[in-house]
Amino acid sequence: MTFPADAQALFDRMAKAYQAADAPGCAALFTIDATLLSPYAPAAHGRAAIEDLHRVWTADDPNNKSLTVLDAGASSDMGWCFLAYSEGDKTGDGKTLCTLKRQPDGSWLVHYCSLTCDTPPLA
């Protein structure tokens, strides 16, 4: 598979875990020392904090999540993805920029993820 296809497969697994309200499944797709930045919550550092955040996020109508890779590239063991996300009326749509790290088994995991919403949430 090409890197963009690998990346889309990773984010398809993430969307499926999100839709199933599987916070551990979502977090497992991040490196152990990953960082997630979001306009919807304080920054989450580390897989445990990312799991806690996804537990909150998936508690409310998780069935609308989609993630679509718009552009992606990789060099050696580092990759990047620019994605569109959609979560329905409550959260809305936005873009995500992620860096990925290749793991010893050849798979990819998210290392940094920064979400930007199309319509900022109310303060």
N, C-alpha and C positions, 0 to 999 in steps of 0.2 A: 504494500500500500504506500501511497505518497504521504508526506507529512500532513497536508491538509485533510486527507481522508482519515488518517490516524487521529487527528485533532477532533474532527467531527464525530468520530466514533466515541472518543472520550466524553465529549459534551453531550452526546446522545445518552450515554450511560448516566451522566449527571442529571439530565432532565428526567430520565426515567426514575432515578432514585428520589428526586425531588417530588415528582408526581405521586410516588408511593409513600411520601412522608418518611423516607428512610434517611434520617440525618447522619447516621454512621456511614451509610453508603455514599452520601454526598461528600462527606469529609475524607473518606478513603481515596478520593480522586485528587487530593491535595498532598503535597509533600509534608513530611512530619513538621517542618519548620516554615510552612507557607504563611503568607500574609494575604488577607482579603480586606480590601478597602471598599466601602459602600456608603452611599448617601442615606441609606436606610437604617444604619446602625453604627456604633463605634467600630473602629478597626479591630479585626480578629487576627491574632498572631498565634500560629501553631495549630495543628490539626484538632486538638481538643477544643480550643476556642471556636474554630470553624464549625465543628460538630454542634457545639452549643448554639451558635448563631443559626445554623440550619434547622435545629430543633424548633426554635422560635418561628423561623420563616415558614417551615412546612406545616406548622400547626393550623395555619389559616389558609384554607382552600388552595392546596398545592397543585391541583390538577391541571392548571393552565400553563405550566412552565414549558418554554421552548428556547433552545439555544441554537443559533445558526452561524457557522463560521463564514465570515465575509471575506477574510484574507488571512493567510498564514504563511509562515516560513520557518526554516530551521537551518542551523549550522552546527554540525557535530552533535553535542548532547544538550543543546539549548534550542528552544523554539519559542515562537510568539504567535498569538492568535488575536484577531480582531473579530468580535462576535456581536450579533444582535440578539437581544433577549426580549421575551414577552412573557408577562405573568398575569395578564387579564386586567380588569378594571381597577382593582385595588392598588396594585403596584405599578402597572403600566409597562411601558417599553423602554428600552435603552440600549446602550452599547457597553461592551466589556473588552478591556485589553488585558491579556494574560500572558505571562511567560510560563513556559513548560520546561521541565527537566526530564531527560531520558533516564530511566531507571536501569539498574544492572541487568534486568531481564528483557530490556529493549522497549518496555512500555513507557508511556509518557504520563507525568502527573503535573498538575498545576502548582507552580511555585509562588507566583505573585498574581493577584487578580484585582483589578480596579474597575468598579462599576460606575457608570454614568447614566443617570436617568434622562429620558427625553423631556419629561416634565418634572422638575424638582418637587420632592414631597414638601408639604406644608411644614413650616417650622413650628 
